[in-house]
Amino acid sequence: MNATWTIKTISKYCVHTEGEASGTPITLMPWQKDLIKRSHGKRDVWLEIPRKNGKSATIAMIAIAHLLDGWKRDTNPEVIIAASTKEQAGILFRYVVNMVKRSKSLQVALRPMQYEIRLKGKPGFMKTVAADGGSNHGLNPSLILCDEIHAWSETKGPELWEALETSRGFRNAQMLSITTAGAAYSWAWTRHNYAKRVIDGEIKDPNMCAIIYSAPDDANPMLERTWKKANPSYKYLKGIQQNLKAEKIKAAHDELKKTSFRKLYLNQWIGNQEGYIDFMKWQACARTQPKDLHLWDCILGCDFAAVNDFNAYCLIWYRGNQFYTEQHYQISSDAMEKRKFQYPALAKEWASKGKLEVIHGDVVTTDDYLQKIEALIDAHNPLKVFFDPWNAQEVNKKIVEKYGDSFAIAVRQSFAFTNEPMKRLRDLVHEERCTHDGNPITSWMMGNVVVATDKNDNWCFDKKRSPEKIDGVAAMITALSGYINADLESYYDTHDLVIV
C-alpha cells in the first residue's frame, strides 16, 4: 500500500472512539500524514513524540489500514502490536476493537475476537505481544508496531526486540516503533541514540526513517513556546494544552515532577532522578583531555564495593579553577552475571568498549584493588589517594601500609565530609568548570543520585532512595572532599586575585 492510499483509507474508515466525537471520521494531523509519507518503503521506522499527542490512535489507524489493504489484495496480513506489558498491549488492542465496533464500514472486513482481530472471509489477523510475556518466536508478521519502547524491561525488552526483528524474514515487514523519552542510558536510550545519529547524518541507514519531536535541552520547560516545539499536536488537540498547563503547576514546585514533565511532555531523555546535577548539564561538560593535562595536579578517589558490586576509581586533575575528571570501573564476573537481570545491554556494552573491567571470580579481591590503584598511581602520579573506609577495612589497611597515611587518606561519606564537595561539584558543572571524559557509566550513575539533607541543609547521598548505583559519583565526591579538606586548593582558586 502506498502513502496516499493509507491516508485516504484512514480518513474514510477510521473513527473517533471517545467523547462527543465518538463514531465520527478522524482527521489526520499534519505530523501523522508526514509519518505515513516519510515511512513509506522503509524497513525500520522510529518515532519519538511526547505523551498525549495521539500515539495510540496512530498505531490503531496504521494497523487497520494495513489489515484493510491485506483484505483488499488478499495478502494474508499479520499485524503484531508489541507493548511493554500485557496490560498496555490490551489497551492498544481494545483501542482497535472500539474503532471497529464504531464503524459499520470496518465491520465489513474486520471481526474482533477475544485475543485477535481477524479478516472476514480471508486469512489475516492482528494480535498483540508483550515484553513481559513468554516466548514470541515463530511469528511471521507483515507489519510490526512497537509501543512505548522506553517502558520495555531491560532484560525481556531486548529479547522481544530481537524476536520481532528476526521474525520479519522473507516478508521484509516494516517495524514501526513509537515511544516517549525515558531514562538516559537505558536499553531504549541506545535505540534513541542510533535514531538521532541517523537524523544527524552520522550514520547512513537508507532503510530507516527516524523522526524525533522534542524540546531543545536548554529550552525553558515552563514556557508555552517550548511545549509547542515538542508537541506537534498542540494546536490541534485542546486536551493537550489543558493537560500541560495543569502539569506545569506541579513541575514548577517539585524537581522530580519537573523530571517527569521533561521526559513525558517534552521528550527529553534524562536521568532516573533529578535533584542533584541536571543530567543535560553533566553531558554538556564532556570533553577530550586538555592538551596540557600532564602539567595539572592530580588526585585519586576510590569507592570500593562492599561484596561484589561496582568498584570506582576517580582521577581529578585541577589547575586554578578548572577541573577535569576520568573514572575507571571494576566488577566481578559473578556480579556481572547478576547484572543480566537488571541492565544487561548496558553492562555488556560498557565491558565491550573497555569502560568496565570484569575481574574473573566471585569477588574483586584486595590484590585486584591494589593492582588497579598502583597502575593509576604509576600512570598519573596523583598527589594523594582518598578512599571511603566503610566496609573495606582490609584494602584500606593495605593502602595505608603501602603508601603511608599522609598519602592515602580516609574520607567518610557523611554529611560533614560530603556537603561542601557535593555543592561545589554541582556549581562547577553548572559553570562548565569541571569537564570529564564522557564515561557512560558515570553519566548513568549521575542520573541515579538522590540528595539527602539535614536540618541545616547539609548534603549527603541518599542511597536508599537512589534507584540504582552511584559508586562513580561517590568516588568523585570522595576525591573532592579530600581536595577541600586536605588544603590542596589554593586560596586563589576560590577568591579573586587583587593586584595593588
N, C-alpha and C positions, 0 to 999 in steps of 0.2 A: 504494500500500500504506500502511496506517496503522501507527502505532507499536505497537499491541497485537499485530497480526498479525506484524510484524517480530520482536518479542521472542519470540513463541511459535514462529515458524519457526526462528529461530536456536537456541533451546533444544531443539527437536525434532530438527533435522537436522545442526547443526554439531558437530564433534567435536574433541577434542584431537589434536594431530599429533606430540607428542613425549613422551618419558618413559614412566613406568609407566601414566599415564592415557591413553596414545595409543589412539584409537578410541572413547573413552567420551564421552558428551554433555557439552557445555560448559555451565557455569552462569554466566550473565552476572552481573558485579559491579554493584553499585548505580550507579556512575558511568557504566557502559556503557548501562544502562537509561535513566538520566537523559539521556544524549546522544541516544539514539534518540527519546525522548519530546519533548525540547525542540527538536530539529532538524526534527521532522515539519512539512512545509509551508513550510520556509524555503528560500530560493534559495541563500543563502550560509551556510556553517557553518564556524566557526573554533574548533578545539580545541587548546589547548596543555597538554601533560602531560609530566612527566619521563620519562626513559628507563626501560625495564623494567616499565612499567605495563600492557603488553598492547596497544600501538598497532597492531602488525602483525596480531595476531589480530582486533582490532576492524575494521580495514579489510577483512580477508578475509571476516569474517562479514557485514558490511553489503553487500559485493559479492555474496556468494552469495544473501542474502535478496532482493536486487533482481533477480538473474537468475531465481530461483525464482518471484517474482511475475510477471515477464515471461513465463515458461514457462506459468504457470497461466492468465494472461489473454491470452496470445498478443499481446504489445505490441511485439515486436521490440526487446528491451532491448539497449543498447550501453553497457557499463560501461568507463570508462577509468580506469586506475590510473596516476598520474603520480608519478615519483620524480626524484631529483637526477641519478642516473646509470643506465646500462643495468644495471649490477651490482645496484644497490639495487632497481630495478624487477624484475629477475629473482628476487631474494629474495622479494619480495611475491607474484610470480606463482607461484613454487614452493610458497609457503605455502598458497595457494588450491588448487593442484593436489593437494598432500598431503592436504588436508582432504577433497577429493572422493574421492581414492583410498581413504581410510579409512572412507568412509561409503557403504554399498550403496544407501541411500536417495537420496543425492545423485547417484549414478551413473545413476539412472533418468532424470534430467532433464539432467545436465551431462556433456559429453565433453571431457576435457583433450586438447589438441593441442600441437604444439611451441611455438607462439607465442600461442595463443589458447585460451580455454575456450568451447566452443560449446554451444548448446542442442540437445538431441536432437530431431530431427523438426520443429523450428520455427526461424524466424530469430531471431538474437540471439547476442551474444558478449561476452566480456570480454577486453581486451588491455591492455598496458602501453605507456607512452611515457616518455621520459626527457629531462631538461633539457639533457643533453649530446648529444642525438641531432640528427637533421636536422629538416626541416620537419614540423610537426604540425598544419598547417591541413587543412581538408577533413573534419574529424571531425563526427559527428552524434550526440553522446552523450546518453544518458538519465540517467546518473549519472557524476560525476567525483569521484574520490578522490585527493587530493594528499598525499603522504607527505613528512615532514621538510623543510618549506619552508626552514628555516634553512640547509640544505646546498645549496640550489639556487644555481647560478652567478649572479654579479652581472650577467652580460651575458645569458646564454641563459635564465636563470631567469625574468626579466620577459617575455622573448619567448614562452616556453612558457605562462606565466600568461595573457598576452593572447590567445594562440591558443586556449586552453581556454575562457576567458571568452566569447570571441566565437563559439565553436562551438555554444553552447547553443541559439541560435535559437528556433524555434517550440516545441521540446520543453521549453524552460524548465528544463533539467536542474539538479538540485541539485549544487553544488560544495562538497564537504566537505574541508577542509584540516586535517591533523593534524601537529603539529610539537612539537619540543622547542626551548627557547630557544637562541639563537645569539649572534652578536656584535652589540652595540648599534650603531645607525646603519648597519646593513647594509640591503639591499633588503627582506629578510624582516622586519626590525625595523619598517619602515614599515607592513607589514600588521598586525603585532602591535600597534602603536600605535593603528591605526584600530580594531581589535577592542577594545582596552582603553577607548577613548573611547566606544565603543558601550555597553560594560558600565557605565561610569561615568555614562552618561546625557548626555554632552557631544554625542554625535551620535545623532540619531533615525533608525535604519535598521530599519524593520519587516520587511525581507526577510532580516535577518541574525540568526543565533544565534551568540553568542560565549561560549566557556567557557574560562577560564584557571585551571589548577591550578598554584600557585607558592607559595614561601615569601615572607613579607614581607622587604623589602630589609634591614631592621635586625635580622632574626632571626639567632640564633647558628647557623651552618650545621653545627656539630658536635653539636647536641643532637637526640635522637630525636624530641622533640615537634615540632621544625621539619620533620623528614622526613615525619612523619605529615600535617602541613598541606599539603605539596606533592604527596604521593603517595597518590592515592585508592585504590590497590590494596594499600597497605602491610599492612593487616590481613588481606588475603585471599591474598597470594602470599608464601610463605615465602622464595622465592628473592630477592625484592627486599630483604627485611630483611637477609639474609646478605650480599648484594652491597653495600648501603650501609654496613654495619659494616666491611667489608673496605676499601672506598674511603675511608672516613673516616680510617683509619690513614695512608694515603698523603697525603691532603689536609692533615692536621694538621702535616706537616713539610715541605710544599712549596707555595709560593704559587701556582705555575702549576697544580699539581694541584688546589688549592683553587678556582681559577677554573673548571676543567673540572667539578669537583664541583658547584659552584653552578649552572652552566649546565645540565648534563646531568641532575642528580638533584634540583635544587631549582627548576629552570625560571626562572632569573634571567638577564635579558639584560644582559650586562656587556661590558667591553672585550675586545679581541682578546688582550691580555696583561694580567697583573696583577703587580705587583711595584714599582709606584711609588705612584700615588694611586688608591685604591679608586674605581672608576667611579661607584658609587652615592653615595659621599660627595661627589664632584665635582658630580654632578647636584643633590644636595640644597642646594648653595650658589648655585643660580641665583636671581637676584633682579632686581627692577626697580632703576633708578638711585636712589640716595639723593637725597632732595629738595634737600639742601644740598651736592650734589656739586661745584657751582661754587666752593665755599669750600675744597675739599680741594686739596692739592698733587698735581701730575700729572707723570708721566714717560712716555717713549715708548721701546719696544724694537722693533727690526727684525731680521728674518731674511730675507735675500734669496736667491732661487733661483740655483743655480749656472748653469743654462742656461735652462730653460723649464718650471719647476715652480711650486709654490705660493710666493708671497711673503707674509709675515705681518708685521703691524704690531700691536703690543700696547700699549694705553694702560693704565697702572696709576695709580689715584688712591689716596692714603693720607692718613689723619688719625688721629693717635695710633696705636693698634694695630689699626686697621681698614683693610682694603684692598678696592678694587673694580676689576675689570678688564673691558675690552672688546677684542675682536680684529677686525681687518679683513684681508681676503684678496684677492689678485690672482692671476690666472693668464692665460697667453696663450691665444688661441683654438686655436693649434696644440696646445698641451699639453692643452687641454680636449678636443680631438678624440681624443687618445691615451687620455684617461681613460675613454672609452666602452668600452674593453676591460677595465677594472678595476672601476669602480664608477659606471656611467653614471647610474643612477637618483639616486644621491646628488648627484653633481656638477650634474646638471640642476636638481634641486630647490634646491640651495644658490644657484645662479645666479638661478633664477626668483624666489626670495624675497629677493634682494638681499644675501645673505650672502657671495657670491663675485663679485668684479668681473672680468669677462672682457675682456682687452685684445686687440683685433684684431691679428693678426700672428703671426710665428713665435716671438717672444720678448717679454718685458716689458723695455722699454728703460730706460736710465738716466734719461731725461726722465720716463718713467712713474713710476719710483721717486720722483724728486724732487717731481713734481707731487702725488703721494699724501702724501708727508711734509709738504710745505708746507701742504696742505689740513688735515691733522691738527694741525699746529702752530698755524695760524690759528684753528682751531675750539676748541682745548683748551688752548693756551698752556702746554705742558709745560716744566718746569724744565730738563730735559736730554733728549737723544736718545742712546740706546745701541744699538750695532749690532755684529754679528759681522763682522770684517774679512775672513774667509776667503773667497776666490774671488769677491770682489765689489769689486775694487780701484777700478775707475773710479767707481762710485757712491759708495763710501766717500770717495774723494778729493773728489768734488764736494760731498758733505755737509759735510766739514770746511772746504773753501774757502768755502762759502756761510755757514756758521753758526759757524765757529771751533772749535778743538779743546777749548775749555773747555765748549762747549755740546754738541757732537757727539763722543761718546767711544766708542772701540773696546773691545769686551769679547769676548775669545776664549772659545770653547766648549771649555775644557779643565778638568781636574779642579780646578785652582787657582781657577777662576772660577765653576764650576757647583756645586761641592759644597755650600757653605753655602746658596745660594738654592734649590737643589732640596730640601734638607731643610727649609728654612724654609717653602717653599710647601706641602709635604706637611703640616706641622704646622698651618699657617694654615687649610688646607682641612678638616682633621680637627676643628679647633676652630670651624669656620664663621666665621672672621675674615677670610677672603678670599672675597668673593662675586663673582659675574660675571653677564654678560648672557645666559647660556644659549645662546651661539652653537653650533649643532650641529657645525660644522667643528672647533671647539676640543675639544668633547666627544669627537668621533671620534678626533682626534689624541691626546687624553689617554689613550684606551684603547690606543693603539699604543706608548706609551713603555715602553722596557725600560731598566733601570738597569745601568750598568757600575760596578764598584767596584775600587779598587786595594787594595794590601796594608794600607793604613791606613784602609780603609773610607771613602775619599773617593768621591763620586758624580759620574758624568757620564752623558751619553746613550750608549746602545749602539745606534747607528744600523744596524749590520749585522744585529742580531737583532730590531730593530723591524719588525713585519710590514708597516707602512705609514707614511705621512708623519707627522711630528711638528713641523712648522715653527712652528705656532702656540704650542706649548708651549716650543719653543726661544726664540721671541721673548719670551715671558713670563719665562723664566729669565734671558735677557739683560738685560731691564729690571730684574729683582730683583737681579741681580748688580751692576749699576750703582748701584742704590739703596743696597746694602750697602757696596760698596767706594768709592763716591764720598762717603761720610759724609752721606748725605741723611737717614738715620734719626736720630731723636732718642734720646738716652740713655734718656729716659723711655718710649720705645716698647718697650724690651726689659728695663726694670727697674721695680720698684715705686716709686712716689713716696712718700717718707717725710717727714712733716711733724713738725718738732721744736718 
